[in-house]
Amino acid sequence: MSKLTGVDLIREPNINKDLAFTSREREVYKLKGLLPPVVRSQELQVKIAMENIRMCQDDLAKYSYLRDLQDNNKRLFYRVLQLHTKELMPIVYTPIVGLACQKYSLIFKKPRGMFITINDAGRVFEVLNNCPEPEIKAIVVTDGERILGLGDLGANGMGIPVGKMALYSAIGGIPPELTLPVTIDVGTNNQSLLDDPYYIGLRQKRATGPQYDQLIDEFMEAVVKKWGRSCLIQFEDFGNKNAFRLLHKYQKNYCTFNDDIQGTASVAVAGILASLRITGQKISQHKFQFQGAGEAALGIADLIVMAMKKEGLGEQEARDRIFLCDSQGLVTTTREDKRGKDPHKEKYAKNTKNSADLAEIVDIVKPTAIIGVAAIAQAFNEKVLKKMGEINQQPLIFALSNPTSKAECTAEQAYQATEGRCIFACGSPFPPVTIKGKTHLPGQGNNAYIFPGVALAVMACQVHEIPDEVFLVAAFALADQVAASDLEQGSVYPPLENIYDVSLRIAQRTAEWLYAEGYAHHRPEPDDKYLFLKSRLYDASYDGSHFSQHVEEMQKAWHANGN
């Protein structure tokens, strides 16, 4: 039973119920007089919370209201998010989380997560010991250098790990007490932040080189020392120069993945796989042209190659069907790279004409699919879109950049230019579009379809290493859950209203693969992976979790077979 009583109980967000405390509970826990006499059900509290959210004058106010709710009554926050996922996803995640990060220093109230700075080098483990939760099994970490399509936001980037961790629990069913958002603050090169009197981060230029690497090394080692090898570390919004390098450095020795590389790849490939049921083609029959050649583009390209190889193509054969365009244009073997050779891009370089004009490149490549992940607004202009419609009966047009202001095109522009024939997917939500009497529902390729389910499986199975194949397994699992009715309306993703169940099914398929391939360390192996995972889900309802049950009791179910 909880030892907290009175006002201390109301101030503890893990067990606070506000006006849902019963008359008996108010007597036992000395709450009489501290609350109005009415007793409200959690269902009514959810309804009232949504009314308050809808009364907010702008999206940032809605974001702030939800943050306050999370700080005051954690289970009500997650219940609201679970029951109104479609409406609230754009607020707690993309695109509004981008605005929240830009304003993070201004709207900062109660600290959430942990900030580790370059000045903490040599005592990171000591800093982690200040974490208020005794057991952490999943971390989302950023250094704030490349937040969405907004660039270097330094410590303001904490909004991303906070948002991701909220979705871990709301969508993946992972107990929030087991999760930790982390920002590694090594400074920022964003001069406007350095000049901002409200800025909450270090006022110095970014540390780089050995100093930076040693801090990241120390952080990774400190996490394992404190919480074990199976503690999941999800990298988020690191700069291109570090993202691949750190993933390759740590992938074999830590339970880690990079969501911008692997999560984005998985959800994009899932949309492509689902589209095959519309076009009647194999993925190996497609030709892909990317606007962008950074971590997202390369992650998607590499996973497409893996999918093509499953259909029988050789690796080089598969790479030959993928074309990258970076800030200098089409990546070719003959152009002079101003920034030097990048081995990740070079494997996709083509011996063809050099061009920096996207419409001309479409003429050269004749792609069946164009994928935008460079955060260049309106890169898919009318000329590009019309060319795609001329070349293909059903072109794939994936404008995946976030936030909405950075999208390569809108859904309406894509459908209009192709006379409603394209298969469209987006990174940020767009409204339905009606062309020639038919309404198209653009599918949002949201990473939230992937990372909560993968994380649930990885944590429950006590995995020490996450191979790339996990994300192809997750992509197939997501694509399989796109119904014929979704495809008929033009969406290559399941409705967001179903994301909780979708996530659990992805976790099931991932867990089955992890056991089959020998990556799972939880013993004994459960016969029914679905029931095994479902039994571990966080219950945000008051009746399901019992407010007076101590946090440690909730954790025992997860750690009965722990490290």
Order of alpha helices (4+ residues) and beta strands (2+ residues): alpha-alpha-alpha-alpha-alpha-alpha-alpha-alpha-beta-alpha-beta-alpha-beta-alpha-alpha-beta-alpha-beta-alpha-beta-alpha-alpha-beta-beta-alpha-alpha-beta-alpha-beta-alpha-beta-beta-beta-beta-alpha-alpha-alpha-alpha-alpha-alpha-alpha
